[in-house]
Every structure is written in C-alpha cells, then in structure tokens.
C-alpha cells in the first residue's frame, strides 16, 4: 500500500526537485510592508554547461547567498499577485521570463507573497 503524503510533505518534496534555470534571468521576491507591495528584483544570468548561473564577466558560479553584491536589472512591484503577473506578462517587452515552468513558479510565489502581506506573516521565497 502506498503512503499518501500530507500536503506539506508533498509541497516540500516538490520544492526539492531539479529545475532548469531560465536563460532570461532569475528573481528575488520580497515584501515592502511599509508600502504594502510585493516586489521582485530581476537579475540576469549566464548559464554554464552544468546548468548553473554564472557571472557574465568572470564566469564564476553565482550562489543564492554569496558575498558578492548582485545588481538587479529591474525591480517590479505591485499590490497583488495578479497585478504583478500582468506587469510581467502583458505589459513588458521583451518578457523577463522564457520558460513556462518559471512563469508558473513565479505565479505561485507571488500568491504566497500576497497571502503573507495580507495576513502579516513572514514570507520566504521557495
């Protein structure tokens, strides 16, 4: 008999799967509670043969928690997840995303961020 995972366990398991990086870049999502906004900083990246993001100037692998300061190409902000998605997909050319799985991930994260903002709870990007 197969054990059914709890929703939390299923979500955690799915968060640990391999994902390919979007050549268009990546996003750091955070809340500006004072302004009541969901924010997303867009960073460019180059991808090496192993599928890892590298600094375009040095070729060094970029880590999520590295000591080297990153410079966002663009910062997006909106009051709701829907408003932020409209800015990304409908109002922006060229689009800052090129992969459907990346777009779906961002939509989920924007919804989580909106929920955290509305309910005044901590938001940590998955």
C-alpha positions in Angstrom: 0.0 0.0 0.0 1.4 3.4 -1.0 1.6 6.0 1.7 -0.2 9.3 0.8 1.9 12.3 1.6 0.5 15.2 3.5 0.1 18.4 1.5 3.1 19.9 3.4 5.3 16.9 2.7 4.2 16.9 -1.0 5.0 20.6 -1.3 8.4 20.1 0.4 9.2 17.1 -1.9 8.3 19.1 -5.0 10.4 22.0 -3.8 13.5 19.8 -3.8 13.2 18.6 -7.5 15.6 19.7 -10.2 14.7 22.8 -12.2 16.5 24.3 -15.1 17.4 28.0 -14.9 15.6 30.4 -17.2 18.1 32.0 -19.6 16.2 35.3 -19.2 17.3 35.5 -15.5 16.0 34.9 -12.0 14.0 36.8 -9.4 14.4 37.6 -5.7 10.9 38.2 -4.3 10.3 40.1 -1.1 7.7 42.3 0.6 7.8 46.0 1.2 5.4 46.0 4.1 5.6 49.8 4.7 4.4 50.4 1.1 2.2 47.3 1.1 3.8 46.0 -2.0 5.1 42.7 -3.4 8.5 43.3 -5.0 10.5 41.2 -7.4 14.1 42.1 -8.4 15.1 40.7 -11.8 18.7 39.6 -12.2 20.3 38.5 -15.5 22.4 35.4 -15.6 24.5 33.3 -17.9 24.3 29.6 -17.6 27.3 27.3 -17.8 27.5 23.7 -19.2 26.3 22.3 -15.9 23.2 24.5 -15.9 24.4 26.8 -13.2 24.1 30.6 -13.2 27.5 32.3 -13.7 28.7 35.9 -13.5 28.8 37.1 -17.1 32.1 39.0 -16.5 34.0 36.4 -14.5 32.3 33.1 -15.3 32.1 32.3 -11.5 29.1 30.4 -10.3 26.6 32.8 -8.6 25.3 31.4 -5.3 22.0 32.4 -3.7 23.7 33.5 -0.5 27.1 34.7 -1.9 29.0 37.6 -0.5 29.3 39.3 -3.9 26.6 42.0 -4.2 24.2 41.5 -7.1 22.8 44.2 -9.2 19.1 43.9 -10.2 18.4 44.7 -13.8 14.8 45.7 -12.9 12.6 45.9 -9.9 8.9 45.2 -10.3 6.3 45.9 -7.6 2.6 45.7 -7.3 -0.2 45.4 -4.7 -1.4 42.0 -5.7 0.0 38.8 -7.3 -2.4 39.3 -10.2 -1.2 42.9 -10.8 2.4 41.8 -10.7 1.8 39.0 -13.2 0.0 41.4 -15.6 3.1 43.7 -15.4 5.4 40.7 -16.2 3.4 39.0 -18.9 1.2 41.6 -20.6 2.9 45.0 -20.2 6.6 44.0 -20.6 8.5 43.6 -23.8 10.7 41.7 -24.1 9.4 39.4 -21.4 11.7 38.8 -18.5 10.8 35.1 -18.5 11.1 32.5 -21.3 10.1 29.2 -19.6 6.5 28.2 -18.7 7.7 26.4 -15.5 9.4 29.6 -14.4 6.2 31.6 -15.1 4.2 29.1 -13.1 6.7 29.2 -10.2 6.6 33.0 -10.1 2.8 33.0 -10.1 2.8 30.6 -7.1 5.4 32.7 -5.3 3.6 35.9 -5.9 0.4 34.3 -4.5 2.3 33.2 -1.4 3.8 36.7 -1.0 0.4 38.3 -1.4 -1.0 36.0 1.3 1.9 36.8 3.6 1.4 40.5 3.0 -2.4 40.4 3.7 -2.1 38.2 6.7 1.0 40.0 8.1 3.1 36.8 8.3 6.7 36.1 7.2 7.4 35.4 3.6 10.4 33.3 2.5 10.8 32.6 -1.2 10.8 28.9 -2.0 
